Amino acid sequence: YGPVAGTDYRDNQLRFSLLCQAALEAPRILSLNNNPYFSGPYGEDVVFVCNDWDTGPLSCYLKSNYQSHGIYRDAKVAFSAELNNATAFCIHNISYQGRFAFSDYPELNLPERFKSSFDFIDG
């Protein structure tokens, strides 16, 4: 997460934004030929499993950049555990909370309507 334990890199919001966006592209383009029962891109039939803040934005990207354009319409996002169509977001490493200045929000490449999803009130 950072150069020293307990500290973040200054550009973590950009790093993990790119991780989420790459995770959404990978099933559409990677040809995984090491399985005798399946080869080729996974396409639309996927479940994205996310954990902690670094993959949390994936659901925003899925909704804004893909499902709104008819891609991954049936894809699901599981945040460590899903209970009866409700999502439970599991945080196992509370030391790293993904805090960054709201002025850096444009680096996430998300619509303004998601900005409040990243609000955090300390205390």
Buried (B, 14 or more C-beta within 10 A) or exposed (E): BEEEEEEBEEEBBBBBBBBBBEBBEEBBEEEEEEEEEEEEEBEBEBEBBBBBBBBBBBBBBBBBBBBEEEBBEEBBBBBBEBEEEEBEEEEEEEEBEBEBEEEBBEBBBBEEEBBEEBEEEEE
